[in-house]
Amino acid sequence: MSEKPFKQIEQEHKKAVTEHFSKQAKYWRVVYHHDQGKADNFIKKHMMNRRTTVLHFLDKFAQNRSLRILDIGCGSGGVMQEVLKRGHNVVGVDISGEMLKEARETTKIYPGNATYILGDIERIPLPGNSFDVVICVGVLQFLQNDKKAVAEMRRVL
């Protein structure tokens, strides 16, 4: 009995994660927005607490400066929206085109300060040393190779 090579397993896993989040894109937009629809209250509360914590630390770090921020695994744009409200420039990267479509919709009232890129956290399609902050909420647990992802985030900082 032959085993699949690790690279093939990684590719299949990435494909499954992409498909899952592409199918769930509208749901995640509801989770991150108080005024839209109904979502599981436990999940919604948990995700909103994550967002609040990230934004608290971002505000402390920014100290009234405008920053260039990468939101890797930006999903439906819930964190991006709050970052844009604070006057920062943000690049949202996600492996799911459907999630990016939701992010564009979520952040459309902030034209000019957001960029959206279809991409992979393990191969961030951006130059090194190009961001002041990297935000990565709820992503690492879905990866096969979190060390590679962390190295990529470090590279772009």
N, C-alpha and C positions, 0 to 999 in steps of 0.2 A: 504494500500500500504506500503510494507516494504522497508526500506532503506538499502543499502549495508553498511556493517560495514566499518569504516574508513580504517582498515588494508587491506581489500579487494580492496578498491579504490586505496590505495597506491600501491599495487602489480600490479594492472591493469595499473596504470599510469607508473610505472617503466618499465613494459613490453612494453608499447607503445613507450616510449622514447628510449629504447634499440633497438626496431625494426626500428624506424625512423632513428637513427644514423647508424645502421648497413647497411641500404639501401643507406645512403648518404655518406658512408666512403670515397669513391673515390672523390666525389665532394669536401669534406673538405680538402683533401690532395691538390687539385688544388688551393683552396682558399688561403692556407698558403704558397704556393710556387710560386715565381715570374715567374719561367721559364716553368711552365707546364700548358698547355691548357688555356682555358678561363673560367672565373667565373664572376658572377655578380660584376661589378666594385665597386658598393657601398658597398656590403658585404665584398669584398676583402679588400678595403681600410679600412673599419671599423675594421676588424679582424687584419690586419697588424698593425694598430695603437694600438690596445690592446696589441699585442705582443711586440711592441716597448716600450710601457710604462712599462710593466712587466719587461722586460730585463733591462731597465734603472735603475729601483729600485733594481733589483738583483745585477747589477754591483756595485752600490753604497754600498750595504750591504756587498758584498763579499770582497771588498778591496783586490783583488789579492789572496784570499784564495780559496782553493777547497772545495766546500760544498757538503753535501748530501741533495739532493732535491727530493721532492715528487711532481710530476705533476699529480694531481688528476683530472680525466676527460681529460686525455692527448690527446684524439681524434687521429688525424692522425699523431701526433708527430711533428708538426710545431714548437712549443715552445721547446719541448725536444731537437730537433736538434740544436737550438741556444744555449741551456744550455750546451749541450755536446761540442759544438765548444769552449765554454769558459773553458773547462776542469773540469767541475763538474761531479759528479756521480748522476744519476737521475733514479728514479723509476717512471714509467708511469703506472697509474691505470686507467682503463676505464671499463664501464659497457658493452661495445660492443666488442665482439671478432673481428669483422670486422675492427673496428677502431684500435685495437691493431695490427692487421695484417698490416694496413697501416703505423702505427707508426714504426713497425719493419723495414719496407721497407724504410721509410724516414730516419731513423737513422742508417742504416746498415753500413755506412762508419765510424762509431764510435764504433767499437766492444769493449766489455768489460766494458764499463762505464754505460750501460743502462740495466735496468730490466723491464719486462713488466708483469703486473698482471691483470687478469680479476677480477674486484671487484666493490663494491658498496661504494659510498662516505659516506653513512650512517652507514656502517660497514666496515671500512678500514681494510683489512686483514693483518695488520702489527703491530708490537709492539709499545707501547707508547715511547715517547721521543727518536725517532730514526731518526729525520730529523732536519736539520738546517733551511730549508725553505720549505714551502708548496706553490705551485702555483696552482691556480684554476681559469682558464679563461673560461668564458662563460658556467658555469655549474649550478650555484645556481638557475637561473631562471627556470630551468627544474625540480626542486625538489618540492615535496609535503611537506617535512620537512627540511627546510634549517637550523633550529636550531640544529637539530641532526647532520647534516653534518658539521656545524661549530664546534660543540663540538668534533667531531671525528678528524677534522683537528688539533684542539688545542691539543688533546690527543697525536697525533703522533709527534708534534713539540717538 
